[in-house]
Amino acid sequence: MVTTTHSQSEQHDQPVIQVQGLVNSFGPVVVHEALDLTLKRGEILGVVGGSGTGKSVLLRSIVGLKRPNGGTIDVLGSRLNELNEQQRSQVERRFGVLFQRGALFSSLNLQENVALPLIEHAKLPREDAEYLARIKLSLVGLPAKAALQFPESLSGGMVKRAALARALALDPDILFLDEPTAGLDPIGAAAFDQLLVTLRDALGFSVFLVTHDLDTLYAACDRVAVLSQKRVLVTDTLENVAKTDDAWVQEYFNGPRGRAAKHSVASTISKE
């Protein structure tokens, strides 16, 4: 029994993403230099940092939308820069990505949006793909009638949920989220945070979450990585990160908004 528990603990701590010595630059402007970062299996990792620290650039480097200038990225046991196109495509099929604005196709209804990766990548017949799409839309809390609606007719919260359904279409091992609560009102953002945690607990995927939303950090994240000075300054639990001796960290986590977010989450827990 003890051996099993130990084995499960080791498996949980096993990294699904390991970035070492990453370098990213745009011409003479160096965004990342000697950046190291690890995402553990099953965790929600929040990535934060000031403007210009390259949070989204880091995400895009890992998912293959930007080729790094140096360093290595190991994902799900594979070193990405050593894979051929076909091998890399197989690894990337295990990703789910939700961009800041949702990136839904305006000419397709929600059912068709979610079915698209199932048709293109899983090669499912349209009828089967759309059936599974309706299940995914239900999974993220959207009503059945929403399946035939178009993105322009939906609220911001519904668009984010639909985009999440599409990101989950291929049952990914890793979910990448870029500012998922941006533009949502506080109630909608809190509901999205809770949905994310519920789905992670139920489905067991890992989450790489770029955000500036302090409420999201407190409500959803197991660990937080702070980008500063072209690297990851610290990665730890939110409580420990907030103690870091750095001016930006102190202002961000212990300033008025940070204290308010911490108080809000504490109040929610006490009510439960």
N, C-alpha and C positions, 0 to 999 in steps of 0.2 A: 504493500500500500504506500509506504514511504517512497519506494523507488518510483512508482508511477507518478506520484505528486511531483517529485524532483524532475522527472522527465518532462512533465507537462510544463513546469516552470521554465525549464531550459528552452522548450519549444516556443513558449510565449516571448521569451527574451531574444529569440533569434531575430536578427535584422532582416527585414524584407527590402529595405533600401539602405545602402551604405555608400555615402559620397566621401571621397578622400582627395584632398589637395585640389579641389575644383577651382578652375580659373575661367572667368567669363569677362570678355571685354568687347567694346564697340569702338573700333578704331583705337585712339589713344586713351579712351576712358575705360579704366579697369573697374568692373563692378564687383567681382569676386576674386579673391586671391587666397590660395591655401585654405579653402573652405571645407570643413568636415561636418558631416551630419549623418545621423542614423535614425531610421524609422523602425520601431519594433513591431513584431507581429501582433495584430489585434488592437493596437493602440490608436488613439486620436492624438496626433502631434500638431499643435498650433505653431505656425511660423509667423513671427512678428518682426517689425523693425521700422525705423523711420523712413521717410520718403527718400527714394533713391538707393536704398540698400539692396534692391534686386530680389525681392521676395517672389514676384511673378516670374522673373528671369530664371530663378532657381527651379521653380516648378516646370517651366518650359524646357529647361535643360534635361530634367529627369524624364519627362514624357516624350522627348525626342523632337520637340519643335524648335530647339536651338542647340546647335552643336557647340559644346564647350571648347575653349581654347586650350585647356589642359586639365589634368586630373583624371580620376576614374569614377564611374558610377556603376555599382553593382545592384541589380534589381532582381529579386526572386531567384537568387543564385547564379545569375548570368551577368557578365561584364558587358555592358551594352556596346561599347566601342569596338568590341572584338567579334560581334555578331554580324553575319551577312544579312541582307535585306529580308529574306524569308524568316530567318531565326528571330530577328528583331520584331518583325510583324507578329510572330507568335507570342512573344513576351508582351508586346503592347496591347494585344487582345485581352490581357489580364488586367488592364487598367480601365478605370472609369473616370471620366474627366467632366467637371462642371465648371464652366468659365463664368466670370463675374456677371455677364449680362444674359446668361442662359444659353445663348447661341442656338436657339431653336430656329428651324426653317419656317419663315412666316407663311409660305405657300402650302405647308402641310399641316393637317390637324394634329392633335397630340398623339393620337394612336399611330398615325403614320410617322411622326417624328421618332417615337420610341421604337417602332418596328424597323426603322431603317438600318441600324447596325445589325439587327438579327438577320435581315435579308442580305446585306452586303458582306458581312463577315462570317456569320454562322450558316449562310446559304439556305435559310429556311424558306419554305413556300410562303407567299404573302399571307395567306389565311392563317397559318400557324403563327407567323410572326406577329400579326395583329392581335391574335388571341393572347399571346404572351405579353404583348404591349399593354393590353387592358389589365392584366394581372399586376404588372409593374406599376401602372398608374394607381391602382387600388392600394398597392403596398405603401405608396408614399402619401396616402390619405386623400386622394382626389376622388370625387364622386364619379359614378359610371358615366353620367351624361357628359363629363368633361372630355371624354375620349374623342368626340367628334368636333370639339371646339378648336378654334384657331388661336395661336398665341396672342394676337392683337386684342382679342375679346376678354382676356384674362387679367386678373390682378397680378401684381408683382410677386406675391407669395405663391400663387398658383403656377406662375411661369417657373419659379425656382423649383417647385416640387416636380413639375413635369420634366425639367432639365435633369433633376436628380433621378427620376425614373429612367430617362434615357441613359444616364451614366451607369445605372445598375442593370441595363438590358442584358449584358453578356456575363452577368454574375462575376464581377471583377474581384480580384484578390486585394487590389489597392484602389482606393478612391481618392482622387485629387480634386480639391475644391479651392477655387480662387475667389475670395471675398463673397462667400455664398449668401450672407445676410445683408450685403450692401443694397441700399434702396428700400429695405423692408422697414415697416413700422415696428416698434418694440415688441408688440404682441406677436406679429408674424415672425420676427427674428427668433423670439424665444421658442415658438412652436417648431421652427425649423431646427434649432439646436437640439430640442428634445427628440425630434424625429430622427436626427442623425445618430444620437446615442442609442436609441431604441433599435434602429436598423443594424448598427454595428454589433450590438449585443446579440441580436437574433441571427445575423448572417456571418459574423466573424471576420469581416474584412478589416484592413488597416486603412487609416485616413491621414493624408497629408493635407493640412488645412492652412491656407494663407488667409490671414484675417487681420483687421485692425480693431475688431469688435471685442472689447473687454468682457462684455457679458458672455459672448461665445466662449472665450478662453476659460472663464470660471465655470460655465455650465457644461461644457462638452469635452474639454481637452485633458488628457492624462499627463502630458508633458508639454512644455513650451520651449521653442528654440528662438533665440533673439539674434537677428542679423545686425551686425554693427562692424564698422571698420573693415569692410570687405570680407568678413568671415562670420561664422557662428560664434558669438561672444559667450553664450552659455546655453545649455540644454538641461532642463531639470523640471521637477514639479513646479507648478505655478507659485506655490508658497516659497520655495527656495529661490526661484528666479527673482522674485520680488525683493529678495534680500541682497541681490548683487550690487556691488559697489560701482555703479556706473550712473552718470548723470541722467542719461535718457531713460534707463530702466527705472530709476527712482521716480522720475517725473511721470512716466507712463503708468506704472503700476501703483504708485503710492500718492499720486496727485488726486484731485477731487473726483475725476471720473473713475479712477481705479478704486478709490474707497467706496464710491457709490455702487459700482458693479459688485464688489465683494460683499457689501451689505445686502444687496438685492438677492444674491445667491444664498447667503446665510439665512435670510428671511424665508426664502422658498423652502429650504431644507427643514427649518424649524416647524413650518406649517405642515410638512409631510409627516 
